[in-house]
Amino acid sequence: MSEVASDRLYFRQLLSGRDFAVNDQVASQMVNFVYLIGDHKTRECLVVDPSYAIQDLLQIIETDEMKLTGVLATHYHPDHVGGSMMGMKIQGVADLLEHTSVPIHINANEAKWVARTTGLAESELVQHVGGDKINVGEIEVTFVHTPGHTPGSQCFLVEHRLVAGDTLFLDGCGRTDLPGGNAADLYSSLQVLASMPSDTIVCPGHQYSALPCASLGDVVKTNHVFKPTSQQQWLEWFAR
């Protein structure tokens, strides 16, 4: 999917196993989304959660005549930043840095986790807190800290799009039984997201539903994770 929300916003949603890493069975099974966010005028772009086939992603950026200026990482899991998973090595940010030197933007609470997963030093990571903003060209990206799936999970708000990582899917949300997960934190994070404008477009970290994206209003109406009416009820239903 490639959409233009304004004259300047460059936004692409790329699906693993289809748009890149085409012959990678794990990439096809995991159905990760990678996002490109940039400025059509300055030709600069950021990549969100590069994994599996770094050269494929760099080739897409080059074909689009864009210049990569940074990485945005939603959280530390290997299918989003690279590392070892299920006994296999997944390409990610460390491999990307072998091709180009760009900042890796993470949430400060995720630093030790990203470093451990990727093999990068914490000093190689640019640490942020919720509410921070960066620009790619004239396009502003806001960091939204959404702990729960992991301690430093973060989403990225750009114009009316929310790149949600594994915090929120169109159907379901991130699991909390992996290291660093916290069900109470995830409940609070989902409430923060639900309070955003209903026409915000949710762009998830995986295609776990028929549609690749949907309005927040529709997601809140149809996603079962928003059915509980209290934190206690949510924890009874979803805490593992």
Contacts in CASP RR format, 6 or more apart in sequence:
PFRMAT RR
TARGET T0000
AUTHOR 0000-0000-0000
METHOD contacts of the structure
MODEL  1
MSEVASDRLYFRQLLSGRDFAVNDQVASQMVNFVYLIGDHKTRECLVVDP
SYAIQDLLQIIETDEMKLTGVLATHYHPDHVGGSMMGMKIQGVADLLEHT
SVPIHINANEAKWVARTTGLAESELVQHVGGDKINVGEIEVTFVHTPGHT
PGSQCFLVEHRLVAGDTLFLDGCGRTDLPGGNAADLYSSLQVLASMPSDT
IVCPGHQYSALPCASLGDVVKTNHVFKPTSQQQWLEWFAR
1 12 0 8 1.000
1 13 0 8 1.000
1 212 0 8 1.000
1 213 0 8 1.000
2 11 0 8 1.000
2 12 0 8 1.000
2 13 0 8 1.000
3 11 0 8 1.000
4 10 0 8 1.000
4 11 0 8 1.000
4 40 0 8 1.000
5 11 0 8 1.000
5 159 0 8 1.000
5 160 0 8 1.000
5 161 0 8 1.000
6 159 0 8 1.000
7 40 0 8 1.000
7 41 0 8 1.000
8 39 0 8 1.000
8 40 0 8 1.000
8 41 0 8 1.000
8 138 0 8 1.000
8 139 0 8 1.000
9 37 0 8 1.000
9 38 0 8 1.000
9 39 0 8 1.000
9 40 0 8 1.000
9 139 0 8 1.000
9 158 0 8 1.000
9 159 0 8 1.000
10 36 0 8 1.000
10 37 0 8 1.000
10 38 0 8 1.000
10 39 0 8 1.000
10 40 0 8 1.000
10 45 0 8 1.000
10 64 0 8 1.000
10 66 0 8 1.000
10 139 0 8 1.000
11 35 0 8 1.000
11 36 0 8 1.000
11 37 0 8 1.000
11 38 0 8 1.000
11 158 0 8 1.000
11 161 0 8 1.000
12 35 0 8 1.000
12 36 0 8 1.000
12 60 0 8 1.000
12 64 0 8 1.000
13 33 0 8 1.000
13 34 0 8 1.000
13 35 0 8 1.000
13 203 0 8 1.000
13 212 0 8 1.000
13 213 0 8 1.000
14 20 0 8 1.000
14 33 0 8 1.000
14 34 0 8 1.000
14 35 0 8 1.000
14 36 0 8 1.000
14 57 0 8 1.000
14 60 0 8 1.000
15 31 0 8 1.000
15 32 0 8 1.000
15 33 0 8 1.000
15 207 0 8 1.000
15 212 0 8 1.000
16 24 0 8 1.000
16 27 0 8 1.000
16 28 0 8 1.000
16 30 0 8 1.000
16 31 0 8 1.000
16 32 0 8 1.000
16 33 0 8 1.000
16 34 0 8 1.000
16 51 0 8 1.000
16 52 0 8 1.000
16 53 0 8 1.000
17 24 0 8 1.000
17 27 0 8 1.000
17 28 0 8 1.000
17 31 0 8 1.000
17 52 0 8 1.000
18 28 0 8 1.000
19 60 0 8 1.000
20 27 0 8 1.000
20 34 0 8 1.000
20 52 0 8 1.000
20 53 0 8 1.000
20 56 0 8 1.000
20 57 0 8 1.000
20 60 0 8 1.000
21 27 0 8 1.000
21 28 0 8 1.000
21 52 0 8 1.000
21 53 0 8 1.000
21 56 0 8 1.000
22 56 0 8 1.000
24 52 0 8 1.000
24 53 0 8 1.000
26 52 0 8 1.000
26 85 0 8 1.000
26 86 0 8 1.000
26 88 0 8 1.000
26 90 0 8 1.000
27 51 0 8 1.000
27 52 0 8 1.000
27 53 0 8 1.000
30 79 0 8 1.000
30 206 0 8 1.000
31 206 0 8 1.000
31 207 0 8 1.000
31 208 0 8 1.000
32 49 0 8 1.000
32 51 0 8 1.000
32 52 0 8 1.000
32 79 0 8 1.000
32 80 0 8 1.000
32 205 0 8 1.000
32 206 0 8 1.000
33 49 0 8 1.000
33 165 0 8 1.000
33 203 0 8 1.000
33 204 0 8 1.000
33 205 0 8 1.000
33 206 0 8 1.000
33 207 0 8 1.000
33 212 0 8 1.000
34 47 0 8 1.000
34 48 0 8 1.000
34 49 0 8 1.000
34 50 0 8 1.000
34 51 0 8 1.000
34 57 0 8 1.000
35 47 0 8 1.000
35 48 0 8 1.000
35 49 0 8 1.000
35 163 0 8 1.000
35 203 0 8 1.000
36 45 0 8 1.000
36 46 0 8 1.000
36 47 0 8 1.000
36 48 0 8 1.000
36 60 0 8 1.000
36 61 0 8 1.000
36 64 0 8 1.000
36 66 0 8 1.000
37 45 0 8 1.000
37 46 0 8 1.000
37 48 0 8 1.000
37 72 0 8 1.000
37 136 0 8 1.000
37 139 0 8 1.000
37 141 0 8 1.000
37 156 0 8 1.000
37 158 0 8 1.000
37 163 0 8 1.000
38 44 0 8 1.000
38 45 0 8 1.000
38 46 0 8 1.000
38 66 0 8 1.000
38 136 0 8 1.000
38 137 0 8 1.000
38 139 0 8 1.000
39 45 0 8 1.000
39 136 0 8 1.000
39 137 0 8 1.000
39 138 0 8 1.000
39 139 0 8 1.000
41 137 0 8 1.000
41 138 0 8 1.000
42 136 0 8 1.000
42 137 0 8 1.000
42 138 0 8 1.000
43 65 0 8 1.000
43 66 0 8 1.000
43 67 0 8 1.000
44 66 0 8 1.000
44 67 0 8 1.000
44 69 0 8 1.000
44 136 0 8 1.000
44 137 0 8 1.000
45 61 0 8 1.000
45 64 0 8 1.000
45 66 0 8 1.000
45 67 0 8 1.000
45 68 0 8 1.000
45 69 0 8 1.000
45 136 0 8 1.000
46 68 0 8 1.000
46 69 0 8 1.000
46 70 0 8 1.000
46 71 0 8 1.000
46 72 0 8 1.000
46 105 0 8 1.000
46 136 0 8 1.000
46 141 0 8 1.000
47 57 0 8 1.000
47 61 0 8 1.000
47 68 0 8 1.000
47 70 0 8 1.000
47 71 0 8 1.000
47 72 0 8 1.000
47 96 0 8 1.000
48 71 0 8 1.000
48 72 0 8 1.000
48 73 0 8 1.000
48 74 0 8 1.000
48 156 0 8 1.000
48 163 0 8 1.000
48 165 0 8 1.000
49 72 0 8 1.000
49 73 0 8 1.000
49 74 0 8 1.000
49 80 0 8 1.000
49 81 0 8 1.000
49 165 0 8 1.000
49 205 0 8 1.000
50 57 0 8 1.000
50 71 0 8 1.000
50 81 0 8 1.000
50 92 0 8 1.000
50 93 0 8 1.000
50 96 0 8 1.000
51 78 0 8 1.000
51 79 0 8 1.000
51 80 0 8 1.000
51 81 0 8 1.000
51 82 0 8 1.000
51 90 0 8 1.000
51 91 0 8 1.000
51 92 0 8 1.000
52 79 0 8 1.000
52 90 0 8 1.000
52 91 0 8 1.000
52 92 0 8 1.000
53 91 0 8 1.000
54 91 0 8 1.000
54 92 0 8 1.000
54 95 0 8 1.000
54 96 0 8 1.000
54 99 0 8 1.000
55 99 0 8 1.000
57 96 0 8 1.000
58 68 0 8 1.000
58 96 0 8 1.000
58 99 0 8 1.000
58 100 0 8 1.000
61 67 0 8 1.000
61 68 0 8 1.000
68 100 0 8 1.000
68 102 0 8 1.000
69 102 0 8 1.000
69 136 0 8 1.000
70 102 0 8 1.000
70 103 0 8 1.000
70 104 0 8 1.000
70 105 0 8 1.000
70 136 0 8 1.000
71 93 0 8 1.000
71 96 0 8 1.000
71 102 0 8 1.000
71 103 0 8 1.000
71 104 0 8 1.000
71 105 0 8 1.000
72 105 0 8 1.000
72 141 0 8 1.000
72 156 0 8 1.000
72 163 0 8 1.000
73 80 0 8 1.000
73 81 0 8 1.000
73 93 0 8 1.000
73 104 0 8 1.000
73 105 0 8 1.000
73 106 0 8 1.000
73 110 0 8 1.000
73 114 0 8 1.000
73 154 0 8 1.000
74 80 0 8 1.000
74 153 0 8 1.000
74 154 0 8 1.000
74 155 0 8 1.000
74 156 0 8 1.000
74 163 0 8 1.000
74 164 0 8 1.000
74 165 0 8 1.000
74 166 0 8 1.000
74 167 0 8 1.000
74 205 0 8 1.000
75 81 0 8 1.000
75 110 0 8 1.000
75 113 0 8 1.000
75 149 0 8 1.000
75 150 0 8 1.000
75 152 0 8 1.000
75 153 0 8 1.000
75 154 0 8 1.000
75 165 0 8 1.000
75 166 0 8 1.000
76 106 0 8 1.000
76 110 0 8 1.000
76 113 0 8 1.000
76 114 0 8 1.000
76 116 0 8 1.000
76 117 0 8 1.000
76 118 0 8 1.000
76 150 0 8 1.000
76 152 0 8 1.000
77 85 0 8 1.000
77 117 0 8 1.000
77 150 0 8 1.000
77 166 0 8 1.000
77 178 0 8 1.000
78 84 0 8 1.000
78 85 0 8 1.000
78 90 0 8 1.000
78 117 0 8 1.000
79 85 0 8 1.000
79 90 0 8 1.000
80 165 0 8 1.000
80 166 0 8 1.000
80 205 0 8 1.000
81 92 0 8 1.000
81 93 0 8 1.000
81 114 0 8 1.000
81 117 0 8 1.000
81 118 0 8 1.000
82 90 0 8 1.000
82 91 0 8 1.000
82 92 0 8 1.000
82 93 0 8 1.000
82 94 0 8 1.000
82 95 0 8 1.000
82 117 0 8 1.000
82 118 0 8 1.000
83 89 0 8 1.000
83 90 0 8 1.000
83 92 0 8 1.000
83 94 0 8 1.000
83 117 0 8 1.000
83 118 0 8 1.000
83 119 0 8 1.000
84 90 0 8 1.000
84 117 0 8 1.000
92 118 0 8 1.000
93 104 0 8 1.000
93 114 0 8 1.000
93 118 0 8 1.000
93 120 0 8 1.000
94 118 0 8 1.000
94 119 0 8 1.000
94 120 0 8 1.000
96 102 0 8 1.000
97 104 0 8 1.000
97 120 0 8 1.000
97 124 0 8 1.000
103 126 0 8 1.000
104 114 0 8 1.000
104 120 0 8 1.000
104 124 0 8 1.000
104 125 0 8 1.000
104 126 0 8 1.000
105 125 0 8 1.000
105 126 0 8 1.000
105 128 0 8 1.000
105 134 0 8 1.000
105 143 0 8 1.000
106 114 0 8 1.000
106 125 0 8 1.000
106 126 0 8 1.000
106 127 0 8 1.000
106 128 0 8 1.000
106 152 0 8 1.000
106 154 0 8 1.000
107 127 0 8 1.000
107 128 0 8 1.000
107 129 0 8 1.000
107 130 0 8 1.000
107 143 0 8 1.000
107 145 0 8 1.000
107 152 0 8 1.000
107 153 0 8 1.000
107 154 0 8 1.000
108 127 0 8 1.000
108 128 0 8 1.000
108 129 0 8 1.000
108 152 0 8 1.000
109 145 0 8 1.000
109 147 0 8 1.000
109 151 0 8 1.000
109 152 0 8 1.000
110 150 0 8 1.000
110 151 0 8 1.000
110 152 0 8 1.000
110 153 0 8 1.000
110 154 0 8 1.000
111 122 0 8 1.000
111 125 0 8 1.000
111 127 0 8 1.000
112 122 0 8 1.000
113 150 0 8 1.000
113 151 0 8 1.000
113 152 0 8 1.000
113 179 0 8 1.000
113 180 0 8 1.000
114 120 0 8 1.000
114 125 0 8 1.000
115 121 0 8 1.000
115 122 0 8 1.000
115 125 0 8 1.000
128 143 0 8 1.000
128 154 0 8 1.000
129 143 0 8 1.000
129 145 0 8 1.000
130 143 0 8 1.000
130 144 0 8 1.000
130 145 0 8 1.000
130 154 0 8 1.000
131 142 0 8 1.000
131 143 0 8 1.000
131 144 0 8 1.000
131 145 0 8 1.000
132 142 0 8 1.000
132 143 0 8 1.000
133 140 0 8 1.000
133 141 0 8 1.000
133 142 0 8 1.000
133 143 0 8 1.000
134 140 0 8 1.000
134 141 0 8 1.000
134 143 0 8 1.000
135 141 0 8 1.000
139 158 0 8 1.000
139 159 0 8 1.000
140 158 0 8 1.000
141 156 0 8 1.000
141 157 0 8 1.000
141 158 0 8 1.000
142 156 0 8 1.000
142 157 0 8 1.000
142 158 0 8 1.000
143 154 0 8 1.000
143 155 0 8 1.000
143 156 0 8 1.000
144 154 0 8 1.000
144 155 0 8 1.000
144 156 0 8 1.000
144 157 0 8 1.000
144 162 0 8 1.000
144 192 0 8 1.000
144 193 0 8 1.000
145 152 0 8 1.000
145 153 0 8 1.000
145 154 0 8 1.000
145 189 0 8 1.000
146 153 0 8 1.000
146 154 0 8 1.000
146 155 0 8 1.000
146 164 0 8 1.000
146 167 0 8 1.000
146 168 0 8 1.000
146 186 0 8 1.000
146 189 0 8 1.000
146 192 0 8 1.000
146 193 0 8 1.000
147 153 0 8 1.000
147 182 0 8 1.000
147 185 0 8 1.000
147 186 0 8 1.000
147 188 0 8 1.000
147 189 0 8 1.000
148 167 0 8 1.000
148 174 0 8 1.000
148 176 0 8 1.000
148 180 0 8 1.000
148 181 0 8 1.000
148 182 0 8 1.000
148 183 0 8 1.000
148 185 0 8 1.000
148 186 0 8 1.000
148 189 0 8 1.000
149 166 0 8 1.000
149 167 0 8 1.000
149 173 0 8 1.000
149 174 0 8 1.000
149 175 0 8 1.000
149 176 0 8 1.000
149 178 0 8 1.000
149 181 0 8 1.000
149 186 0 8 1.000
150 178 0 8 1.000
150 180 0 8 1.000
150 181 0 8 1.000
151 180 0 8 1.000
151 181 0 8 1.000
151 182 0 8 1.000
151 185 0 8 1.000
153 165 0 8 1.000
153 166 0 8 1.000
153 167 0 8 1.000
153 189 0 8 1.000
155 162 0 8 1.000
155 163 0 8 1.000
155 164 0 8 1.000
155 165 0 8 1.000
155 167 0 8 1.000
155 168 0 8 1.000
155 193 0 8 1.000
156 162 0 8 1.000
156 163 0 8 1.000
157 163 0 8 1.000
157 196 0 8 1.000
157 200 0 8 1.000
160 197 0 8 1.000
160 199 0 8 1.000
160 200 0 8 1.000
160 201 0 8 1.000
161 200 0 8 1.000
161 201 0 8 1.000
161 203 0 8 1.000
162 193 0 8 1.000
162 196 0 8 1.000
162 200 0 8 1.000
162 201 0 8 1.000
162 202 0 8 1.000
162 203 0 8 1.000
162 216 0 8 1.000
163 203 0 8 1.000
163 205 0 8 1.000
164 193 0 8 1.000
164 202 0 8 1.000
164 203 0 8 1.000
164 204 0 8 1.000
164 205 0 8 1.000
165 204 0 8 1.000
165 205 0 8 1.000
166 173 0 8 1.000
166 174 0 8 1.000
166 204 0 8 1.000
166 205 0 8 1.000
166 206 0 8 1.000
167 173 0 8 1.000
167 174 0 8 1.000
167 186 0 8 1.000
167 189 0 8 1.000
167 190 0 8 1.000
167 193 0 8 1.000
168 174 0 8 1.000
168 190 0 8 1.000
168 193 0 8 1.000
168 202 0 8 1.000
168 204 0 8 1.000
168 219 0 8 1.000
168 223 0 8 1.000
168 225 0 8 1.000
169 204 0 8 1.000
169 205 0 8 1.000
169 206 0 8 1.000
169 208 0 8 1.000
169 209 0 8 1.000
169 223 0 8 1.000
170 202 0 8 1.000
170 204 0 8 1.000
170 208 0 8 1.000
170 209 0 8 1.000
170 211 0 8 1.000
170 213 0 8 1.000
170 214 0 8 1.000
170 219 0 8 1.000
170 222 0 8 1.000
170 223 0 8 1.000
171 208 0 8 1.000
171 209 0 8 1.000
171 222 0 8 1.000
171 223 0 8 1.000
171 224 0 8 1.000
172 208 0 8 1.000
172 223 0 8 1.000
172 224 0 8 1.000
172 225 0 8 1.000
173 186 0 8 1.000
173 190 0 8 1.000
173 223 0 8 1.000
173 225 0 8 1.000
173 238 0 8 1.000
174 186 0 8 1.000
175 240 0 8 1.000
176 182 0 8 1.000
176 183 0 8 1.000
176 186 0 8 1.000
176 238 0 8 1.000
176 239 0 8 1.000
176 240 0 8 1.000
177 240 0 8 1.000
183 234 0 8 1.000
183 235 0 8 1.000
183 238 0 8 1.000
183 239 0 8 1.000
183 240 0 8 1.000
184 231 0 8 1.000
184 235 0 8 1.000
184 239 0 8 1.000
186 238 0 8 1.000
187 231 0 8 1.000
187 234 0 8 1.000
187 235 0 8 1.000
187 238 0 8 1.000
188 231 0 8 1.000
190 225 0 8 1.000
190 226 0 8 1.000
193 216 0 8 1.000
194 216 0 8 1.000
194 220 0 8 1.000
194 226 0 8 1.000
196 216 0 8 1.000
197 216 0 8 1.000
198 215 0 8 1.000
198 216 0 8 1.000
198 217 0 8 1.000
198 220 0 8 1.000
199 215 0 8 1.000
199 216 0 8 1.000
199 217 0 8 1.000
200 215 0 8 1.000
200 216 0 8 1.000
200 217 0 8 1.000
201 213 0 8 1.000
201 214 0 8 1.000
201 215 0 8 1.000
201 216 0 8 1.000
202 213 0 8 1.000
202 214 0 8 1.000
202 215 0 8 1.000
202 216 0 8 1.000
202 219 0 8 1.000
203 212 0 8 1.000
203 213 0 8 1.000
204 213 0 8 1.000
219 226 0 8 1.000
220 226 0 8 1.000
225 234 0 8 1.000
225 238 0 8 1.000
227 237 0 8 1.000
228 234 0 8 1.000
228 236 0 8 1.000
228 237 0 8 1.000
228 238 0 8 1.000
END
